[in-house]
Amino acid sequence: MGLMIEVQVARLAPERFEQVLEEDSYRRFAAGVARAGDTFAGRVIWNINSTARGGGVAEMLQSLLSYARGAGVDARWMVIEGTPEFFAITKRIHNLLHGFPGDGGPLGPHERRVYGDVADRNADELSRLVRPNDVVILHDPQTAGLCRAMIDAGAVVVWRCHVGVDIPNDEVRTAWRFLRPYVKPAHAYVFSRLGYAWSGLDRERIVVIPPSIDAFSPKNQDLDGATTLSILAAAGLVDAEATAPATFEREDGSPGTVVRRAELHGTSGPPSLVDRLVVQVSRWDRLKDPVGVIRAFAEHVTADDDVRLMLAGPSTRSVADDPEGAEVLAESREAVCALPPRIRRHVHLASLPMDDREENAAIVNALQRHATVVLQKSLAEGFGLTVAEAMWKARPVVASRIGGIQDQIVDGETGLLVDPTDGRAVGHAVTELLQDHPRAEHMGQRARNRVRAEFLGPRHLLQYLELLDGLQARP
Ligand code: UDP
């Protein structure tokens, strides 16, 4: 039996984008779709990462690969297998790449051995599947160790890094030093912003491709007001009677229903129907700063009785490559318990069920739509898909002035950018949008237009096509 797991990906018609794109953009996309079938005839495009669910990379692969398959391209997705020690090391590398020490552990010869052993075992298996001229796209630090073996297998190899920082510090450089020998042989290196590109890599192989969201997935598809509330009621996130079925459309077009409940970890029951919600959706990760969000809300957001904070994240039992989740959720719960009782009951922590990925996505969708203001107070963020998701839903967003968030939000126009270490500024920006409804609504509409123009799947797929066309033509 193999180590790696193949994730099943649907086949979706790229033609559906005609419904949401501007005419010109759709025409360019349709031409790319027509070309892709020929370019990749007889070849497989392998995408390799370390988790089938949870986090932005899994989110994007599911969607982009479905449209690639719908365009007649044999795109596949495999997940590497690793030991708990391997994932502790790669989580350390992830934190370091964001400029934070993480668990503070070393990246020495022992870590190299553990990392290399796992990479070699996965590479052995993958080498048996990959044929010369296939494309292998390796995502993030967990898979960098497979580059060399995939080149030896005759594949065109792209390493894509979804994390990065604007200004590298010693932590960042430590991670680069560790990973660079593994990454270097790749034919191309993809970063989400130019500023994230590492020193010591061949500049000519560096390509910038920002992430994107899927307008039609259960996470982002349109939901009417009654369905939104019914989904939240079914999940136990709002105390209301359902007035419509809690349904959504699955990726394969079949109907889905939200039946599982979220787990609430705060000290009070769910908010009521009339409460206005400030929502942050994130994995339970210190870089998303849940404790900072709780404090900024408690100390600096308007004390109106109908305003509530909801921090929502995946159930911590479920995300295999994230060993810190349960710890961070526990810290968040302690931070809520430490608040004065009057404010405490305004703060809700919710673990969303992950048994059914699409059901989880529908709950996130409803929560983002129901939010009066969406917050993303990350301390580091490669891109921040949750920002684009909220913008697509025409929500007013307050988010950190860092990383890829700055490419999405034009400050004051399509959202508000704040210094995430300044709790007062965060609180004031949220209060501003809570109090100025017309401005918030206008901002939300502009946010949706920006996502339509820049951050949907077609732009992303065309950039991949262009990159792979270029690599194909290389000497
Ligand atoms: N997400 C989710 N369920 C959750 C929490 C997060 O589906 O309970 C999704 C979220 O909607 C987004 C992705 O996980 O699509 C997170 O991507 P982002 O780029 O914001 O951050 P990352 O987790 O990759 O650091």
Residues whose N, C-alpha, C, O or C-beta is under 5 A from the ligand:
A	BS01	UDP	G54 G55 G56 V57 E59 V281 S282 R283 A312 G313 P314 L352 V364 G384 L385 T386
